[in-house]
Amino acid sequence: MPPAALSVHLSIGQAYAWSVFKAPLESSLDISGTLSALPFQLGIVMLGLSAAFGGTLVERNGPRWAMTVALVCFSSGFLLSALGAYTGQYWLIVLGYGFVGGIGLGIGYISPVSTLIKWFPDRPGMATGIAIMGFGGGALIASPWSTRMLESFGSDSSGIATAFLVHGLVYALFMSLGVLLIRVPRPAEGGAAEDATAGVGGVQVSARDAVRTPQFWLLWLVLVMNVTAGIGILEKAAPMITDFFAGSSTPVSVSAAAGFVALLSAANMAGRIGWSSTSDLIGRKNVYRVYLGVGALMYLLIALFGDASKPLFVLCALVILSFYGGGFATIPAYLKDLFGTYQVGAIHGRLLTAWSTAGVLGPLIVNWIADRQQEAGKEGPELYGTSLFIMIGLLVVGFVANELVRPVHAKYHVKEGVHVPEPA
């Protein structure tokens, strides 16, 4: 089951490597940097929306159906983008990669989550961490692969179109492995898979009732705060480290900044499996105390001393990005603890609207403030000081929200004996 999940998540994790196509698209289609980011931004928004609206269908129809839909949408998005690049119609790239491909991102992201939790009920954090690790690590494969393709095919419209075409075909083949391998545990065979309602303490809550509980919205707030803080560094990583040490005796080169971005991707991926597995040992609430509390401390160290020491800056950023990845991987297990395994995939899908919110909020805070500071004549670390303290405040808000999480009231529990429907 983990390889089946990884085949999908490693594919859709290509989204984090979109920046490889930004410069070629800007030069070949004569568009601005803001426009070249639009497919990625729309893709992340559609990820959250399609996960929210499609979560119930995933639970009803099963993971194989969901992975098939993800395969068709994600690959079709690349094929439409190839047509758009070849004909010079940028709106087709936005429609293909952003809208159609974004639906594939959302359905593909949640497709294996509840299934893995059912297969490994004693280690839900580790199980979901293995799958979601793939989404964080997808860019480590896609980024060099896409770069080499553009070098081989050319970075003009025809070369970009060919690269998109190859992406669509290869990812379709790779994701089909997950479609063929994935399945849910058989009910009534004994063991943990016998009763779908045999969750933690017998607690089981439907997706419809979960969104009516304060626990759901507290976790939604926790995820927004944690993701906003992480994506604030991730989206601006290369220029941020360059600006911090621009006035020092040893400025950061372009290649070193690129290496820093690669390190952050590795920390993002490692955090997804490492911290989510740790949550199985110390508990979900405790690990989020680490994400939010220690994360705020890391931001404080960068704000106060980041420009004085490169090792300190890099270490703090790596820790923050490991928390960013860990937060994504731990949240399904946290939901399982609170709401049980019944419809946990649908609940997770609704919660991912927090990702859509944070995906807009994080870059907006950092970039808008940096632009205003630059207009005021500031430079270096002064461009980011206000943003860093805002991130600290957001993490404190998330910490408080996590502390307020309590067990779900009995009035929201489903009746005993309710089983998850068999896949269609």
Order of alpha helices (4+ residues) and beta strands (2+ residues): alpha-alpha-alpha-alpha-alpha-alpha-alpha-alpha-alpha-alpha-alpha-alpha-alpha-alpha-alpha-alpha-alpha-alpha-alpha-alpha
